[in-house]
């Protein structure tokens, strides 16, 4: 799925929220207000944190797999060297 948002969308959201909070009385834009944007920003943080943790886990698992694959390959190569 292609991203339809800029890489710095969270920072832009924070900046816009700061600006919206300075407007009195609060405004509603197309049915949403600063509280809706604030809720979206709050919802994004735990998901981002979870994704970062999962990236770390997959890196660890990939490294473990590669170590085992290298050990298997070493044994296969060693056996073929002996059999010659």
Contact map, one row per residue, 1 for C-alpha under 8 A:
111000000000000000000000000000000000000000000000000000000000000000000000000000000000
111100000000000000000000000000000000000000000000000000000000000000000000000000000000
111111000000000000000000000000000000000000000000000000000000000000000000000000000000
011111000000000000000000000000000000000000000000000000000000000000000000000000000000
001111101000000000000000000000000000000000000000000000000000000000000000000000000000
001111111000000000000000000000000000000000000000000000000000000000000000000000000000
000011111000000000000000000000000000000000000000000000000000000000000000000000000000
000001111111000000000000000000000000000000000000000000000000000000000000000000000000
000011111111100000000000000000000000000000000000000000000000000000000000000000000000
000000011111110000000000000000000000000010000000000000000000000000000000000000000000
000000011111111000000000000000000000000000000000000000000000000000000000000000000000
000000011111111100000000000000000000000000000000000000000000000000000000000000000000
000000001111111110000000000000000000100010000000000000000000000000000000000000000000
000000000111111111000000000000000000000010000000000000000000000000000000000000000000
000000000011111111100000000000000000000000000000000000000000000000000000000000000000
000000000001111111110000000000000000000000000000000000000000000000000000000000000000
000000000000111111111000000000000100110000000000000000000000000000000000000000000000
000000000000011111111100000000000000000000000000000000000000000000000000000000000000
000000000000001111111110000000000000000000000000000000000000000000000000000000000000
000000000000000111111110011000000100000000000000000000000000000000000000000000000000
000000000000000011111111010000000100000000000000000000000000000000000000000000000000
000000000000000001111111000000000000000000000000000000000000000000000000000000000000
000000000000000000111111111000000000000000000000000000000000000000000000000000000000
000000000000000000001111111000000000000000000000000000000000000000000000000000000000
000000000000000000000011111000000000000000000000000000000000000000000000000000000000
000000000000000000011011111100001100000000000000000000000000000000000000000000000000
000000000000000000010011111110001100000000000000000000000000000000000000000000000000
000000000000000000000000011111111100000000000000000000000000000000000000000000000000
000000000000000000000000001111111000000000000000000000000000000000000000000000000000
000000000000000000000000000111110000000000000000000000000000000000000000000000000000
000000000000000000000000000111111000000000000000000000000000000000000000000000000000
000000000000000000000000000111111111100000000000000000000000000000000000000000000000
000000000000000000000000011110111111100000000000000000000000000000000000000000000000
000000000000000010011000011100011111110000000000000000000000000000000000000000000000
000000000000000000000000000000011111111000000000000000000000000000000000000000000000
000000000000000000000000000000011111111100000000000000000000000000000000000000000000
000000000000100010000000000000011111111110000000000000000000000000000000000000000000
000000000000000010000000000000000111111111000000000000000000000000000000000000000000
000000000000000000000000000000000011111111100000000000000000000000000000000000000000
000000000000000000000000000000000001111111110000000000000000000000000000000000000000
000000000100110000000000000000000000111111111000000000000000000000000000000000000000
000000000000000000000000000000000000011111111100000000000000000000000000000000000000
000000000000000000000000000000000000001111111110000000000000000000000000000000000000
000000000000000000000000000000000000000111111111000000000000000000000000000000000000
000000000000000000000000000000000000000011111111100000000000000000000000000000000000
000000000000000000000000000000000000000001111111110000000000000000000000000000000000
000000000000000000000000000000000000000000111111111000000000000000000000000000000000
000000000000000000000000000000000000000000011111111100000000000000000000000000000000
000000000000000000000000000000000000000000001111111110000000000000000000000000000000
000000000000000000000000000000000000000000000111111111000000000000000000000000000000
000000000000000000000000000000000000000000000011111111100000000000000000000000000000
000000000000000000000000000000000000000000000001111111110000000000000000000000000000
000000000000000000000000000000000000000000000000111111111000000000000000000000000000
000000000000000000000000000000000000000000000000011111111100000000000000000000000000
000000000000000000000000000000000000000000000000001111111110000000000000000000000000
000000000000000000000000000000000000000000000000000111111111000000000000000000000000
000000000000000000000000000000000000000000000000000011111111100000000000000000000000
000000000000000000000000000000000000000000000000000001111111110000000000000000000000
000000000000000000000000000000000000000000000000000000111111111000000000000000000000
000000000000000000000000000000000000000000000000000000011111111100000000000000000000
000000000000000000000000000000000000000000000000000000001111111110000000000000000000
000000000000000000000000000000000000000000000000000000000111111111000000000000000000
000000000000000000000000000000000000000000000000000000000011111111100000000000000000
000000000000000000000000000000000000000000000000000000000001111111110000000000000000
000000000000000000000000000000000000000000000000000000000000111111111000000000000000
000000000000000000000000000000000000000000000000000000000000011111111100000000000000
000000000000000000000000000000000000000000000000000000000000001111111110000000000000
000000000000000000000000000000000000000000000000000000000000000111111111000000000000
000000000000000000000000000000000000000000000000000000000000000011111111100000000000
000000000000000000000000000000000000000000000000000000000000000001111111110000000000
000000000000000000000000000000000000000000000000000000000000000000111111111000000000
000000000000000000000000000000000000000000000000000000000000000000011111111100000000
000000000000000000000000000000000000000000000000000000000000000000001111111110000000
000000000000000000000000000000000000000000000000000000000000000000000111111111000000
000000000000000000000000000000000000000000000000000000000000000000000011111111100000
000000000000000000000000000000000000000000000000000000000000000000000001111111110000
000000000000000000000000000000000000000000000000000000000000000000000000111111111000
000000000000000000000000000000000000000000000000000000000000000000000000011111111100
000000000000000000000000000000000000000000000000000000000000000000000000001111111110
000000000000000000000000000000000000000000000000000000000000000000000000000111111111
000000000000000000000000000000000000000000000000000000000000000000000000000011111111
000000000000000000000000000000000000000000000000000000000000000000000000000001111111
000000000000000000000000000000000000000000000000000000000000000000000000000000111111
000000000000000000000000000000000000000000000000000000000000000000000000000000011111
